[in-house]
């Protein structure tokens, strides 16, 4: 009977060790994924800022084009 309990404890201990190793691996993976999310978020923010800058430049160019067209249509 003692031998059976010792075997069961050993099996349980091995399973617990495997579980702890898997937990540690998942924690490490989770941290890496959080870093990746942060990085992608920053890239997204920069992309939005660049889009806004490009949109402002386009608006400025359109205003200049409108001014030029008005000048061209003005009678001498």
N, C-alpha and C positions, 0 to 999 in steps of 0.2 A: 504494500500500500504506500509506503514512504517513497519508494522508487517512482511510482506513478505520479505522485504529487510533485516530485522533483522534476520529472520530465515535463509535466504540465507547466510548472513555473519557468523552466528553461524555454519552452516554446513561447510562453507569454512574454518573457523577457526579450526574446528575439523579435517578436512581433512589435513590442513596444519600441525597441531600438530602431527597427525599420520605420515605424511611424514617426519617431522623432527626427530621423534623417530626412524623411519625405517632407515633414513640416519645415525643417530648416531650408531645404531646397525650394519649397514653395514661397517661403518668406523672401529668399534671395531673388527669386523670379518676380515676385510682387514689387520689390524695390526697383528692379530694373524696368519693369513696366511703368511704374510711377514716373521714373526719370524720363522714359520715352514719351509719356503723355505730356510732361512738362515741356520737353523739347518741341514736340509737335504743336503744342499750344502757342509757344513763343514764335514758331515759324508762321503759324496762322495769324497771329497778331501782326507780325511784320508784313505779311502778305496783304492784310486789310489796310494797314497804313500806306503801303506802296500803292494799293488800288486807289485810295483816296487822293494821294499825291498825283497820280496819273490823271484821275478825273478832274482835279483842279487845273492841271496843265491843259487838258483838252478844252475845258470851259474857257480858259484864257485865250487859247488859239481861236476858238469859235468867236469870241468877242472881237478879236483882231480882224478876223475874216469879215465879220459883219460890218466893222468900221470901214474896211477897204471897199466892200461892196457899196456901202452908202456913198463913199467918195467917188466911186466910179459912176454911180447913177446920178450924181449931182450935176445939174447943167452948168456950163461955163458961162 
